[in-house]
Structure formats: structure tokens, C-alpha cells
Amino acid sequence: MARIRRVDDQREMEKVIDDFVTQGYRIKEQGENSTMMKEKDWGSGGMHLIVLVFLGWWTVGIANAVYAAYKYFTGAEVKIQVEESSA
């Protein structure tokens, strides 16, 4: 389930999108008044090293691939949505 970030107008939405892209998110879907973003994360290098040390030898590196896929597919999602004004 994605969390929702509400903004006041298109200009603010573009700024927020730029901020999320800078943090490592990618645009998944973009509409006129909303954008869905997903974090692109393959896991930290330190954790990959730990997985390699403890499981890599026996799994021939498959454990690292599974860990990377898990981190990628369970990455955070954010929906940026322009608030509808009632004026």
C-alpha cells in the first residue's frame, strides 16, 4: 500500500517529484493530478556482504540475488496528489 503525499498545486508537485527522484525513487505512473513513485533499492552493500559471507558459499550467490529481488519488489511507494480545491 502506498502512502499519499498531498500538495497544493502542480508547481509544488514537480518540486516534490524532484525531491523524491533525488532520494532514489523512480516514476512508476504519472497523471495530470497525481504521480506514483517507487523506491528503487537493491539493498545495502553491507547487507549483501553479510548474505554473501553466511549464505553465498552454499548458494553460489543465489541468496544475494534473492535478497536484491526482495528489496526491489518490496520498495516503498509514494503517491503524490494535488489537493482539489473547493473554491
Helices and strands as residue ranges (DSSP letters): E 3-7, H 10-22, E 25-30, E 34-39, H 45-51, I 52-56, H 57-59, H 62-73, E 77-82
